[in-house]
Amino acid sequence: MNLADIQGGFHAMLATSASGAGVPDGPGRAVYLNNYRAQLVGCLEESYPLLRAFIGDEAFLRAAASHISRRRPHAWTIDAYADDFCDTLEAIFPDNPDLHELAWIEHALGLAFVGPDFAPVAAEALAAIDWDNASLQLTPTLHLRPATTNAADLWFALRDGGSPESEMLAAAGGLLVWRRGFISCLRALDSTEYAALAQLQHDGSFVGLCALLVERLGEEQGIISAGAMLADWLGSELITGVDHE
């Protein structure tokens, strides 16, 4: 048996707890297994502190144990182990979209914080833009998903030490996460703004954005809303570039 075989057997033992992986049974084996699992649980606890506070330590540890049994570490850094936890939550809590969305928020905020730096579009550059042919570039720290619960309100309340109750939204909307300067930001979106940002994320076309809003809101209100949304997105530093098609 060479070194690669020994290392492979040891890794298999850690990942599956299986006997006969070339690692003898005994107290030493248990120490390594406990240390391996404790590090992975610690990663999840650090990545999802508000989810843990919301569902309680016991439920969170059960979810973490299930995740460890389902997913092996897949990257060179242990921080990346938290990436797939939302998938596990959807599998073991299929009827709790509030948990799925709250976990997504925490993960997206973390990703946004370590995302690449891009300067927002400068105000003086706006006058020279040909809006009929403009293609808008969204910040690479932007993360977007549909929402069916008040998960954004849950996150803000938990952050401030509250004990909130989850609720289904009267109408589906969206969740937006991005980084502004050195601060990761969260915003709940209505269905129209969510659709508008999703459209812009898809192809960047300002004309396409206007067409979507006109179709949803009518010509006059659609054009007004396009201008208002664009002004808000520019002020929020969501737009980092403008190309011309």
Protein Blocks (a to p, Z undefined) as FASTA:
>chain_A
ZZklmmmmmmmmmmnopghiopacdjklmmmmmmmmmmmmmmmmmmmmmlmmmnojklmm
mmmmmmmmmpccfbfbfklmmmmmmmmmmmmmmmlmklmmmmmmmmmmmmmmmmccdddd
dfklmmmpcfklcccdddfkbccdddfbfklmmmmmmmnopacdddddfbdcddddddeh
jaccdddddfklmmmmmmmmmnopaklmmmmmmmmnojklmmmmmmmmmmmmmmnopagb
dcdZZ
